[in-house]
Amino acid sequence: MTVNKNYVLRCVGNQYVAVPVGKEYKQIKRYIKLNDSAHFIWQSLADGKSEAETILGMVEKYQIAQDKAAGAYHKAVEKMIELDIL
């Protein structure tokens, strides 16, 4: 799974947002706020990490159980796919 190249990640203040560029900007003209875990997932996917690597990274970063990290990962990925940013 890869990040849609028609979006870039930007930090505005202390909030990360996915911003459309190019033709996407002309059609959408909105940005998508990412919470901390969604930002982590975006960055992991952009770095080419697998689902398993990303989930293990979430376990380490957030000190949570693997099943909770996997649930959060799948929920965030489903939403990002729905928004066409993945």
Summary of the structure (lengths in Angstrom):
residues: 86
radius of gyration: 13.0
end to end distance: 7.0
largest distance: 41.3
contacts: 222
relative contact order: 0.18
helix: 53%
strand: 17%
